Amino acid sequence: MMYLSAIRAQVRNFAGKFIKSEQGVTAIEYAIVAAGVSAVVLVIFGTEANSPVNAMLKDVFSKLQSKLTTTIG
């Protein structure tokens, strides 16, 4: 009987520390933020032809190409 009450006290002590600990909550918050940032990066730098960065780069390079062809030609 004495052994069971010692185990119960250790479990209660561990559970109390586990509940008060905020490390798990912080890790979950960082995971949520990382998922949000990765979603935004995928939208901006997506491989689709209609992504904002892709469209901007195509516009810049097409203007550069037209200026070079008029200068050379």
C-alpha positions in Angstrom: 0.0 0.0 0.0 2.8 2.4 0.8 4.3 1.9 -2.7 1.0 2.7 -4.4 0.6 6.0 -2.5 4.2 6.9 -3.5 3.4 6.2 -7.2 0.2 8.3 -6.9 2.1 11.2 -5.4 4.7 11.0 -8.2 2.0 10.9 -10.8 0.2 13.8 -9.2 3.4 15.8 -9.1 4.2 15.1 -12.7 0.7 15.9 -13.9 0.8 19.2 -12.0 4.1 20.2 -13.6 2.8 19.1 -17.0 -0.3 21.2 -16.8 1.6 24.2 -15.6 4.3 23.9 -18.4 3.8 26.1 -21.4 6.4 24.6 -23.6 3.8 22.4 -25.5 1.5 25.4 -26.0 4.4 27.5 -27.4 5.4 24.7 -29.8 1.8 24.4 -31.1 1.7 28.2 -31.6 5.0 28.1 -33.5 3.6 25.3 -35.7 0.5 27.3 -36.5 2.6 30.3 -37.4 4.9 28.2 -39.6 1.9 26.7 -41.4 0.5 30.2 -42.1 3.8 31.6 -43.3 4.3 28.6 -45.6 0.8 29.0 -47.0 1.5 32.7 -47.8 4.9 31.8 -49.4 3.2 29.2 -51.6 0.6 31.7 -52.7 3.2 34.4 -53.6 5.8 32.2 -55.1 3.6 29.5 -56.5 4.4 27.6 -59.6 1.2 28.6 -61.3 1.4 31.1 -64.2 -1.0 33.5 -62.3 1.1 33.9 -59.1 2.0 37.5 -58.4 5.8 37.1 -58.4 5.7 35.0 -61.6 3.5 37.6 -63.4 5.8 40.5 -62.2 9.0 38.7 -63.4 7.4 37.9 -66.8 6.4 41.5 -67.2 9.9 42.8 -66.2 11.7 40.4 -68.6 9.3 41.1 -71.5 10.0 44.8 -71.1 13.7 44.2 -70.9 13.5 42.0 -74.0 11.6 44.6 -76.0 14.1 47.4 -75.0 17.0 45.2 -75.9 15.6 44.3 -79.3 14.9 48.0 -80.1 18.3 49.0 -79.0 20.1 46.3 -80.9 17.9 46.1 -83.9 
